[in-house]
Amino acid sequence: MQPRSIVGRLIQLNLIMRFQKFLILLLFLLSSCAAISAQSGDDVIKIDSSIVRLNVGVADRQGRPITNLSKENFTLYEDGVKQEISRFEPTVAPFSVVMLLDMSGSTLGFREVIRQSAFRFVDALASEDRVAVVEFYDKPNLLNDFTNKRKPIINSINVASGRGKTQLYKALDFALDKLAKEGKRRKAIIVLTDGFDSNLRDIDRNYLEKVKESDIAKAINPENNDALNKLLNKSDNQGVTIYPLALPTGDPFKLAEPTPLQVAMYSASRARLHILADRTGGTFNAINHLEDMGKLYASVAADLRALYTVEYAPTDTKRDGKWRKIKIEVNNSELISKTRPGYFAR
């Protein structure tokens, strides 16, 4: 073989080896990037939808919360069939809470009352509770992510502002997505709003304009709403409890000389807030007077501090979309338990 031919083969082999090393390095870098991406905080933690999570309140017959119970004090049923409680958290376990503040145009006149009342809520929380503050108007806007440090939370409440439409259901959806990243922590949403979502208002109005005036009062079925049911399903999957604090500006009985159409629309909006609370095991709080707002915020914080959390894997594993009724009992007839009434097995 000629020397020139040998040199050429050696050069060719050297190039092949360099190219192979380049491919190995490239594959290593790509796999590393994928691993980093999978671990990034932007990825939503998947919730095991086969596990049902409940926040449970217990009180005596005088309404005083009972906070010293254990797993053995509870018996849980789904559709009348006893279930095994797989996980139990006492009332002292910390919460992750989204505080939703309605900063639409309808709240412009009493922003300072909102701020002072929200401060009372934060003061009443436990030191390990993590709070994210979200303002909403034309869109939801995250003011601070989850933290148990009070300074950024207080600052967010101070700077909350806005005007325009009320995108309530987009804000609730945003809050549920934020909570999905909090893993197995206990979860709740506290939402201050008049409940009059701009998008749903337009849908309701368009529907009612086609209805005879004599039928308007009972024409809307508040539960038959895609946006509401989407939120309830997402909340069911995570075990999130929702506490609406309903501003008087959304009360149909406080409207000045309303038309039947307005009464029907406002009544449907308020009914949906009741459904959000009832279906998630929360409490609907009507703010009849603005000076009551701070007291109601503090009351909700006290409710959170008195909740137990239980989990179970249903013995009925079918995902047939049917309603599953939940009942939880305490082994003391003098005590009353409260949780969400059930869920749709989707």
C-alpha positions as CSV (number, residue, x, y, z in Angstrom):
1,M,0.0,0.0,0.0
2,Q,1.3,3.4,-0.9
3,P,2.3,5.8,1.9
4,R,-0.1,8.4,0.6
5,S,-3.0,5.9,0.7
6,I,-2.1,4.9,4.3
7,V,-2.1,8.6,5.4
8,G,-5.5,9.1,3.8
9,R,-7.0,6.1,5.6
10,L,-5.6,7.3,8.9
11,I,-7.1,10.8,8.3
12,Q,-10.5,9.2,7.4
13,L,-10.5,7.0,10.6
14,N,-9.6,10.0,12.7
15,L,-12.5,12.0,11.3
16,I,-14.9,9.1,11.9
17,M,-13.8,8.8,15.5
18,R,-14.2,12.6,16.1
19,F,-17.7,12.5,14.6
20,Q,-18.6,9.5,16.9
21,K,-17.4,11.5,19.9
22,F,-19.4,14.5,18.8
23,L,-22.5,12.4,18.5
24,I,-22.0,10.9,22.0
25,L,-21.5,14.4,23.5
26,L,-24.5,15.7,21.7
27,L,-26.7,12.9,23.0
28,F,-25.4,13.5,26.5
29,L,-26.3,17.2,26.3
30,L,-29.8,16.5,25.0
31,S,-30.5,14.0,27.7
32,S,-29.3,16.4,30.4
33,C,-31.4,19.2,29.1
34,A,-34.5,16.9,29.1
35,A,-33.8,15.9,32.7
36,I,-33.4,19.6,33.8
37,S,-36.6,20.5,32.0
38,A,-38.5,17.6,33.7
39,Q,-37.3,18.9,37.1
40,S,-38.2,22.6,36.4
41,G,-40.8,24.3,38.5
42,D,-42.9,25.1,35.4
43,D,-43.9,21.4,35.2
44,V,-47.3,20.7,36.9
45,I,-47.0,17.9,39.4
46,K,-49.5,15.2,38.3
47,I,-52.1,14.4,40.9
48,D,-53.0,10.7,41.3
49,S,-56.7,10.9,40.4
50,S,-57.4,7.5,41.9
51,I,-56.9,9.0,45.4
52,V,-59.7,11.0,46.9
53,R,-58.6,13.8,49.3
54,L,-61.0,15.4,51.8
55,N,-60.6,18.4,54.2
56,V,-62.8,17.6,57.2
57,G,-64.1,19.9,59.9
58,V,-65.5,18.6,63.2
59,A,-67.5,20.6,65.8
60,D,-69.5,20.0,68.8
61,R,-73.2,20.8,69.0
62,Q,-72.5,24.3,70.1
63,G,-70.4,24.9,66.9
64,R,-67.0,24.8,68.7
65,P,-64.2,23.2,66.6
66,I,-62.7,19.9,67.8
67,T,-59.0,19.8,66.9
68,N,-57.6,16.8,68.9
69,L,-58.9,13.8,67.0
70,S,-56.9,11.0,65.4
71,K,-57.4,8.8,62.4
72,E,-59.1,6.1,64.5
73,N,-61.9,8.5,65.4
74,F,-63.1,8.7,61.8
75,T,-65.1,6.2,59.6
76,L,-65.4,6.9,55.9
77,Y,-68.0,5.7,53.4
78,E,-68.4,6.1,49.6
79,D,-71.9,5.2,48.3
80,G,-72.5,3.4,51.6
81,V,-69.4,1.2,51.3
82,K,-66.8,1.6,54.1
83,Q,-63.4,2.8,52.8
84,E,-59.9,2.5,54.3
85,I,-58.3,5.8,55.2
86,S,-54.8,5.6,53.7
87,R,-53.5,9.0,54.9
88,F,-54.4,11.3,57.7
89,E,-53.2,14.8,58.6
90,P,-54.1,16.6,61.8
91,T,-55.4,20.1,62.1
92,V,-51.9,21.5,62.8
93,A,-50.6,20.4,59.3
94,P,-49.7,23.5,57.2
95,F,-51.8,24.7,54.2
96,S,-51.0,26.1,50.8
97,V,-53.5,28.9,50.3
98,V,-54.2,31.1,47.2
99,M,-55.7,34.4,48.2
100,L,-57.6,35.7,45.2
101,L,-58.4,39.5,45.3
102,D,-61.1,40.9,42.9
103,M,-59.5,44.1,41.5
104,S,-62.1,44.7,38.8
105,G,-63.9,48.0,38.4
106,S,-66.7,47.1,40.8
107,T,-64.3,47.1,43.8
108,L,-62.7,50.5,43.2
109,G,-64.6,52.2,46.0
110,F,-63.4,50.1,48.9
111,R,-59.9,48.9,48.1
112,E,-58.5,50.1,51.5
113,V,-61.1,48.0,53.3
114,I,-60.1,45.0,51.2
115,R,-56.4,45.5,52.1
116,Q,-57.0,45.8,55.9
117,S,-59.3,42.8,55.9
118,A,-56.7,40.7,53.9
119,F,-54.1,41.7,56.5
120,R,-56.3,40.2,59.2
121,F,-56.5,36.9,57.3
122,V,-52.7,36.7,56.9
123,D,-52.2,37.5,60.6
124,A,-54.5,34.6,61.6
125,L,-52.7,31.9,59.6
126,A,-50.1,29.6,61.1
127,S,-46.4,30.4,60.5
128,E,-45.9,27.4,58.2
129,D,-48.8,28.1,55.9
130,R,-47.7,29.1,52.4
131,V,-49.7,31.9,50.7
132,A,-49.8,33.0,47.0
133,V,-51.5,36.3,46.3
134,V,-53.3,36.7,43.0
135,E,-55.2,39.8,41.8
136,F,-57.7,39.5,39.0
137,Y,-59.6,41.8,36.7
138,D,-59.3,41.5,32.9
139,K,-56.9,38.6,33.7
140,P,-55.3,36.9,36.7
141,N,-52.0,38.3,37.8
142,L,-49.6,36.5,40.3
143,L,-48.3,39.0,42.8
144,N,-46.3,36.5,44.8
145,D,-45.8,32.8,44.6
146,F,-46.2,30.5,47.6
147,T,-44.3,31.6,50.6
148,N,-44.6,31.6,54.4
149,K,-42.7,34.9,54.7
150,R,-45.1,37.6,55.7
151,K,-43.3,40.6,54.1
152,P,-43.8,39.7,50.4
153,I,-47.4,38.7,51.2
154,I,-48.2,42.0,52.9
155,N,-46.5,43.9,50.0
156,S,-48.6,42.0,47.4
157,I,-51.8,43.0,49.2
158,N,-50.6,46.6,49.4
159,V,-49.8,46.8,45.7
160,A,-52.9,44.9,44.4
161,S,-54.8,47.1,41.9
162,G,-56.6,47.1,38.6
163,R,-59.9,47.8,36.9
164,G,-62.0,46.5,34.1
165,K,-63.8,43.1,33.8
166,T,-64.2,40.3,36.3
167,Q,-62.5,37.2,35.1
168,L,-63.4,35.2,38.2
169,Y,-63.4,31.7,36.7
170,K,-60.1,32.2,34.8
171,A,-58.6,33.3,38.1
172,L,-59.9,30.2,39.9
173,D,-58.5,28.0,37.2
174,F,-55.2,29.8,37.5
175,A,-55.2,29.3,41.3
176,L,-55.9,25.5,40.9
177,D,-53.0,25.2,38.4
178,K,-50.7,26.9,41.0
179,L,-51.9,24.6,43.7
180,A,-51.2,21.6,41.5
181,K,-47.5,22.3,41.9
182,E,-47.7,22.2,45.7
183,G,-47.8,18.4,45.8
184,K,-49.4,16.7,48.8
185,R,-49.7,19.8,50.9
186,R,-53.2,20.7,52.1
187,K,-54.8,23.2,49.8
188,A,-57.4,26.0,49.9
189,I,-58.5,29.0,47.9
190,I,-59.9,32.2,49.5
191,V,-61.6,34.3,46.9
192,L,-62.9,37.8,47.5
193,T,-65.3,38.7,44.7
194,D,-68.8,39.9,43.8
195,G,-69.1,36.6,41.9
196,F,-70.3,38.4,38.7
197,D,-67.9,36.8,36.1
198,S,-67.9,38.8,32.9
199,N,-67.8,35.9,30.5
200,L,-70.6,34.0,32.3
201,R,-72.6,37.2,32.5
202,D,-72.6,37.5,28.7
203,I,-73.6,33.9,28.3
204,D,-76.4,34.2,30.8
205,R,-77.7,37.4,29.2
206,N,-77.7,36.0,25.7
207,Y,-79.6,33.0,26.9
208,L,-82.2,35.1,28.9
209,E,-82.8,37.4,26.0
210,K,-84.4,34.5,24.2
211,V,-86.7,33.6,27.1
212,K,-90.2,34.9,27.8
213,E,-90.1,37.5,30.6
214,S,-92.5,35.4,32.7
215,D,-90.0,32.5,32.6
216,I,-86.8,34.5,33.3
217,A,-86.7,34.0,37.0
218,K,-86.2,30.3,36.8
219,A,-84.7,29.9,33.4
220,I,-81.0,29.5,34.4
221,N,-79.8,26.3,36.0
222,P,-76.6,27.5,37.8
223,E,-75.1,24.0,38.0
224,N,-75.4,23.5,34.2
225,N,-72.3,25.5,33.4
226,D,-69.1,24.2,31.7
227,A,-66.7,26.7,33.3
228,L,-68.1,25.9,36.8
229,N,-68.0,22.1,36.4
230,K,-64.5,22.2,34.9
231,L,-63.3,24.0,38.1
232,L,-65.2,21.5,40.4
233,N,-63.6,18.6,38.6
234,K,-60.1,20.1,39.0
235,S,-60.7,20.9,42.6
236,D,-62.0,17.3,43.3
237,N,-58.8,15.8,41.9
238,Q,-56.6,17.8,44.3
239,G,-58.9,18.0,47.3
240,V,-58.9,21.8,47.3
241,T,-61.4,23.6,49.6
242,I,-62.8,26.9,48.3
243,Y,-64.0,29.7,50.5
244,P,-65.9,32.5,48.6
245,L,-66.2,35.9,50.4
246,A,-69.1,37.5,48.5
247,L,-69.1,41.3,48.2
248,P,-72.4,43.1,48.6
249,T,-72.0,44.5,45.0
250,G,-73.0,41.1,43.7
251,D,-76.1,40.6,45.9
252,P,-79.2,40.6,43.7
253,F,-81.3,41.9,46.6
254,K,-79.1,45.0,46.9
255,L,-79.6,46.2,43.3
256,A,-81.4,49.5,42.8
257,E,-84.6,49.0,40.8
258,P,-83.4,45.9,39.0
259,T,-85.0,44.4,35.9
260,P,-86.1,40.7,36.0
261,L,-83.2,39.9,33.7
262,Q,-80.7,41.5,36.1
263,V,-82.1,39.7,39.1
264,A,-81.9,36.4,37.3
265,M,-78.3,37.0,36.2
266,Y,-77.1,38.1,39.6
267,S,-78.9,35.3,41.4
268,A,-77.2,32.7,39.1
269,S,-73.8,34.2,39.8
270,R,-74.4,34.1,43.5
271,A,-75.7,30.6,43.4
272,R,-72.5,29.4,41.6
273,L,-70.5,30.8,44.5
274,H,-72.6,28.7,46.9
275,I,-72.0,25.6,44.7
276,L,-68.2,26.2,44.7
277,A,-68.2,26.3,48.5
278,D,-70.6,23.4,49.1
279,R,-69.1,21.0,46.5
280,T,-65.5,21.6,47.9
281,G,-66.4,21.5,51.6
282,G,-65.9,25.2,52.1
283,T,-68.1,27.9,53.4
284,F,-69.9,30.7,51.5
285,N,-69.5,34.0,53.4
286,A,-71.8,36.8,52.4
287,I,-70.3,40.3,53.2
288,N,-73.5,42.2,54.0
289,H,-71.6,45.2,55.4
290,L,-68.0,46.2,54.4
291,E,-67.0,46.6,58.0
292,D,-67.7,42.8,58.4
293,M,-65.1,41.9,55.8
294,G,-62.1,41.6,58.2
295,K,-64.1,39.5,60.7
296,L,-65.1,37.1,58.0
297,Y,-61.5,36.8,56.7
298,A,-60.4,35.9,60.2
299,S,-63.2,33.4,60.5
300,V,-62.1,31.6,57.4
301,A,-58.5,31.5,58.7
302,A,-59.9,29.9,61.9
303,D,-61.8,27.3,59.9
304,L,-58.7,26.3,58.0
305,R,-56.8,25.8,61.3
306,A,-59.6,23.4,62.4
307,L,-59.5,21.1,59.4
308,Y,-58.3,17.5,59.3
309,T,-57.3,16.0,55.9
310,V,-57.9,12.3,55.0
311,E,-57.2,10.4,51.8
312,Y,-58.5,7.1,50.5
313,A,-58.4,4.9,47.4
314,P,-62.0,4.1,46.5
315,T,-62.9,0.4,46.3
316,D,-65.0,1.2,43.3
317,T,-62.4,1.9,40.7
318,K,-64.7,2.5,37.7
319,R,-64.4,5.9,36.0
320,D,-67.9,6.0,34.7
321,G,-68.6,9.7,35.3
322,K,-71.3,8.9,38.0
323,W,-71.7,10.7,41.3
324,R,-70.0,9.1,44.3
325,K,-71.6,10.1,47.6
326,I,-69.1,10.6,50.5
327,K,-70.0,10.4,54.2
328,I,-67.5,10.7,57.1
329,E,-68.5,9.9,60.6
330,V,-66.9,10.5,64.0
331,N,-67.1,7.9,66.8
332,N,-68.8,10.4,69.1
333,S,-72.5,11.1,68.6
334,E,-72.1,14.6,70.1
335,L,-69.7,15.7,67.3
336,I,-70.7,16.8,63.8
337,S,-68.3,16.4,60.8
338,K,-68.4,18.4,57.6
339,T,-66.7,17.7,54.3
340,R,-67.5,17.8,50.6
341,P,-70.6,15.7,49.7
342,G,-68.9,13.7,46.9
343,Y,-67.4,13.8,43.4
344,F,-68.0,12.6,39.9
345,A,-65.8,9.6,39.0
346,R,-64.2,10.9,35.9
